[in-house]
Amino acid sequence: METQLLVTFTKLNKLSNTTLEIKSCYTLAFNKIYVLENAIDSKELICSYNIDVKAGVNGDIPLNTISVHRKKDTNTIYTINALNYVIALLNDGQVDNKFPVPWENYKNMILVTNTDGLKKIETKIHSVITV
């Protein structure tokens, strides 16, 4: 099975609708949605889940959904742009795919970029939804 890790950003009061959208849109690879909570703002949630790529997409992709990667050892979720940003910050502005990232510094975080640069979101488990 070919899988892809996605996250969907949502709010606490929209979690039920968001999980319904995820379940109707995708075939979940491992029948779980991990709901992470922003450690600073408990009303901001992030749903993390693996989809079966070959099953395709049914309907519209849920709003605020992005493709990500995960470093299992430190439970760091990141986009490639964020990873390149971190490497450039730590390596005198140079992006080098062999540069050793100190993943422990980003434990239990989501790393994304926006117009302001790197955004680090500290997370903790809110719940695990079995589908």
Residue pairs with C-beta under 8 A, 6 or more apart in sequence:
1 29
1 52
1 54
2 52
2 53
2 54
3 29
3 50
3 51
3 52
3 53
4 50
4 51
4 53
4 67
5 48
5 49
5 50
5 67
5 68
5 69
5 70
5 77
6 26
6 48
6 49
6 50
6 51
6 65
6 66
6 67
6 68
7 46
7 47
7 48
7 49
7 65
7 66
7 68
7 77
7 110
8 18
8 21
8 22
8 46
8 47
8 49
8 62
8 63
8 64
8 65
9 44
9 45
9 46
9 64
9 65
10 18
10 45
10 46
10 47
10 64
11 43
11 44
11 45
12 42
12 43
12 44
12 45
13 43
15 35
15 45
15 47
18 45
18 47
18 62
19 33
19 35
19 47
19 129
21 62
22 28
22 33
22 47
22 49
22 62
23 33
23 131
24 58
24 59
25 57
25 58
25 59
25 60
25 61
25 62
26 49
26 51
26 52
26 55
26 57
26 58
27 51
27 52
27 55
28 49
28 50
28 51
28 52
28 131
29 49
29 50
29 51
29 52
30 50
31 130
31 131
32 49
32 128
32 129
32 130
32 131
33 47
33 48
33 49
33 128
33 129
33 131
34 47
34 48
34 49
34 125
34 128
34 129
35 45
35 46
35 47
35 48
35 125
35 126
35 127
35 128
35 129
36 45
36 46
36 47
36 48
36 110
36 123
36 124
36 125
36 126
37 44
37 45
37 46
37 123
37 124
37 125
37 126
38 44
38 45
38 46
38 121
38 122
38 123
39 108
39 121
39 122
39 123
39 124
40 121
40 122
42 126
44 121
45 126
46 77
46 110
46 121
46 123
48 68
48 70
48 77
66 79
66 112
67 79
68 77
68 78
68 79
68 110
69 77
69 78
69 79
69 80
69 83
70 76
70 77
70 78
71 78
71 103
71 106
73 103
74 103
74 104
74 106
74 107
74 108
75 107
75 108
75 123
76 103
76 106
76 107
76 108
76 109
76 110
76 111
77 109
77 110
77 111
77 123
78 86
78 106
78 110
78 111
78 112
79 111
79 112
79 113
81 112
81 113
82 111
82 112
82 113
82 118
82 119
83 101
83 111
84 95
85 111
85 113
85 117
85 118
86 101
86 106
86 111
86 118
87 94
87 95
87 96
87 97
87 99
87 101
88 94
88 95
89 118
90 99
90 101
90 102
91 99
106 120
108 122
108 123
108 124
109 120
109 121
109 122
109 123
110 120
110 121
110 123
111 118
111 119
111 120
111 121
112 118
112 119
112 121
113 119
